[in-house]
Amino acid sequence: MFQRLPDLDRTTVSFMLDGRPVDGRAGDTVAAALLAVGVEICRSSAVGGEPRAPYCMMGVCFECLVTIDGIGNQQGCLVALRPGMTVETQIGRGKRELAR
């Protein structure tokens, strides 16, 4: 479904995804990096548990919510990929609900 355009010179960025090391490309957002490595579902809805995936890639739909470096409900399409980042797929409302 997701295919990259030809690339000239992009640096590899290593990050953790659900506890396993993964490589992305410098300049990508978290959502783009997830799609590039074949992740089709990045969260489940809080109400019915339906699988969700990045959709609009511009911060409007909130379907790309993930936990980044321990903080839940982050819009993956708006966060630039950084070396050493820890990304987790999110079930339901994410980790912020545990802080109450």
N, C-alpha and C positions, 0 to 999 in steps of 0.2 A: 504494500500500500504506500509506504513512504520511500521515496527514492531521492538520493542526493543528486544535485547538479554536479558537473565536473568541478573539481577543486584544484586550485593552483598551489597554494602553500599554506596549509592550516596546521597549527601545532596541536598535538594530542594532549588532552587533559584527562587525568585519571581521577575517578571519584568512586564512591561506594554506593551501590544500589541494592537495597534490601540485604545488606551484609556481604555482598560479593563485589570484587573490584571490576570496574567497567571503564572503558575509554570513550571519551567524547572528543569534540573538536572545539578549540578556542573560538570564542565568538558565538557559540550556540547558546540557546536558552536551555534550561533543564528539560522542558517539555520536548524541544527538538532533539536533544540528546537521547531521551527515552525512546522516542519514535525511531531514531536512527539505529538503535540497538535492538529493535524489534518488540519493545514493550507496547502492548496494545491496550492495556488497562492500567491506569495509574491510581484509581481510587474506586471505592464503592459508595453509593449514595447513603446519606445518613438515615433516610426514612425507610426505603425498601431494600437497600443493599444491592441495587442494580449496578453493574459495572459501568464505569465512566472512563473516558479517554480525552486527551487534548482535542479541541474542536476548532475554536476560532483563532487560536495562536496570537491573540492581541489583547487579552485581559478582560473580555466582555462576558464570556459564558461561565467562567469558574469551574469548568469541567476538568481542568488539569491540576486540581489541588493535590499537593504532596506534602510530606513532612521533610523539611530541609534543616539539617544540623539540629534536630530535636524540636524544631518549632513547626507545629502543624498548620494546615490550611494556607500554605504558601502557593501562590499561583505560579506554577512551573514555567508558564510561557512568558513571564515577566522577570524571571530571575536568571541572571547570566551564570553559566556554568563556571565553577572555580575549582582549581586543583584541590584535592583532599576533601571535597564536599561530601557529606553523607545525605543520601536521598532515600526515603522510604515511601513505598506506596501506602496509601492512606485508607483505612477502613472506617467508614462512618464519619463522625465529626472530627476525628484526629485527636492529637494529644492535648490540645487546648482544653477539651472537655474534662480532662483529668485534673486540671489545676483548680477547679471550683471547690 
